[in-house]
Structure formats: structure tokens, C-alpha cells
Amino acid sequence: KELVAMDLIQKGQGTLDDWRSLVDMVNLCEMFIKRGVGQEALNDCNAAHESLRLAAIRFKKTGKMGLDGIGLKAIKEVYEWHSLQRTSVNRSMYEQIIKDVENHIKSKAKEVVMI
């Protein structure tokens, strides 16, 4: 799902659903970091979030979903980090992290950016 979203966004054919898939992936990667898995991914997560935030702003103005080169690189790095994170925990922990991300978003905590 994320690979297809990255490809479509890179080609300038991305949709809001593609953007959402990438945001969800970055959020999961960040939650893994908070749980102590993959701290090395933090800089890439921060860069990816900023690029996705800017992409949403551009989308509102132009109707086109896209990322710049820095953003695409960050998203690809987060994808690699998240793939490693997923395989380093058991299924029940992964499912718990998904729930934690959902609950974090629902809580509208100050770190949650709503676009």
C-alpha cells in the first residue's frame, strides 16, 4: 500500500488516500520509536512529517499531491525503517502499536497535527 502511494505521489498522481497511507506509516514508525524500537529513524520521520504537511498545504492550493525530492527521500527512508520495525516485534505488539497510534490521534494531543 505504501509503495503504491509513494509511486503515485512521485508521479504526481497521488490522492488524499495515498497521502493518508504515508502519514499513517510515519505515525507508526514514530510510535515504534516511542516504544524504544528504531530511534535512528527519528530524523527521517521528522523530515517526512514536514514534507507531508507541506504537501497537504500545496494540495489545498493546487489540487495536486506531490512531494519534493527531500520529502520523497525521507518517505523512502521511513518505509525502510518501518519495515525493519515491523519485523522486529511480534504480531500482538504490532497490533498494540497500531491501536496506540489510533488512540493518540483521537486524543488530539498537542503533537497531533490535523490537516
C-alpha positions as CSV (number, residue, x, y, z in Angstrom):
1,K,0.0,0.0,0.0
2,E,2.7,2.5,1.0
3,L,4.9,1.6,-2.1
4,V,2.0,2.2,-4.4
5,A,1.2,5.5,-2.6
6,M,4.9,6.6,-2.9
7,D,4.9,5.7,-6.6
8,L,1.7,7.6,-7.4
9,I,2.8,10.7,-5.4
10,Q,6.2,10.6,-7.1
11,K,4.4,10.6,-10.5
12,G,2.1,13.5,-9.5
13,Q,-0.9,11.2,-9.5
14,G,-1.3,10.8,-5.7
15,T,-4.6,11.2,-3.9
16,L,-5.5,12.1,-0.4
17,D,-5.8,8.4,0.4
18,D,-2.2,7.9,-0.8
19,W,-1.1,10.8,1.4
20,R,-3.0,9.4,4.3
21,S,-1.3,6.0,3.8
22,L,2.1,7.7,4.1
23,V,1.1,9.7,7.1
24,D,-0.1,6.6,8.8
25,M,3.2,4.8,8.1
26,V,5.2,7.7,9.5
27,N,2.9,7.8,12.6
28,L,3.5,4.1,13.2
29,C,7.2,4.5,12.8
30,E,7.2,7.3,15.4
31,M,5.2,5.2,17.8
32,F,7.7,2.4,17.4
33,I,10.4,4.9,18.3
34,K,8.4,5.9,21.4
35,R,8.3,2.2,22.4
36,G,12.1,2.0,22.0
37,V,12.3,0.4,18.6
38,G,14.3,2.2,15.9
39,Q,15.3,5.5,17.4
40,E,17.6,6.0,14.4
41,A,14.5,6.7,12.3
42,L,13.6,9.9,14.2
43,N,15.2,12.4,11.9
44,D,13.7,10.8,8.8
45,C,10.3,10.7,10.5
46,N,10.6,14.5,11.3
47,A,11.6,15.2,7.7
48,A,8.8,13.1,6.3
49,H,6.2,14.7,8.5
50,E,7.3,18.2,7.5
51,S,7.2,17.2,3.8
52,L,3.8,15.6,4.1
53,R,2.5,18.8,5.9
54,L,3.8,21.0,3.1
55,A,2.3,18.6,0.5
56,A,-1.1,18.9,2.1
57,I,-0.9,22.7,2.0
58,R,0.1,22.6,-1.7
59,F,-2.7,20.2,-2.3
60,K,-5.3,22.6,-0.9
61,K,-4.0,25.3,-3.2
62,T,-3.4,23.3,-6.4
63,G,-5.3,20.1,-6.2
64,K,-2.1,18.1,-6.9
65,M,-0.5,15.8,-4.4
66,G,3.3,15.7,-4.6
67,L,6.5,15.7,-2.6
68,D,9.8,17.3,-3.3
69,G,13.0,15.3,-3.6
70,I,13.9,15.7,0.1
71,G,10.4,14.6,1.0
72,L,10.5,11.5,-1.2
73,K,13.8,10.5,0.2
74,A,12.6,10.9,3.7
75,I,9.4,8.8,3.0
76,K,11.5,6.1,1.4
77,E,13.8,6.0,4.4
78,V,10.9,5.8,6.8
79,Y,9.4,3.0,4.7
80,E,12.7,1.1,5.1
81,W,12.9,1.8,8.9
82,H,9.3,0.8,9.4
83,S,9.8,-2.4,7.5
84,L,12.6,-3.2,9.9
85,Q,10.5,-2.2,12.9
86,R,7.6,-4.4,11.8
87,T,9.8,-7.5,11.6
88,S,11.5,-6.9,14.9
89,V,8.3,-7.3,17.0
90,N,5.7,-10.0,17.3
91,R,2.2,-9.5,15.8
92,S,0.5,-8.7,19.1
93,M,2.9,-5.8,19.8
94,Y,2.5,-4.5,16.3
95,E,-1.3,-4.6,16.7
96,Q,-1.0,-2.8,20.0
97,I,1.2,-0.1,18.4
98,I,-1.5,0.4,15.7
99,K,-4.1,0.9,18.5
100,D,-1.8,3.3,20.3
101,V,-1.4,5.4,17.2
102,E,-5.2,5.4,16.7
103,N,-5.8,6.4,20.3
104,H,-3.1,9.1,20.2
105,I,-4.8,10.7,17.1
106,K,-8.2,10.5,18.8
107,S,-6.8,12.2,21.9
108,K,-5.8,15.2,19.8
109,A,-2.7,15.5,21.8
110,K,-0.6,18.7,21.2
111,E,1.8,16.7,19.0
112,V,-1.0,15.6,16.7
113,V,-1.1,17.7,13.6
114,M,-4.5,17.9,12.0
115,I,-4.7,19.0,8.4
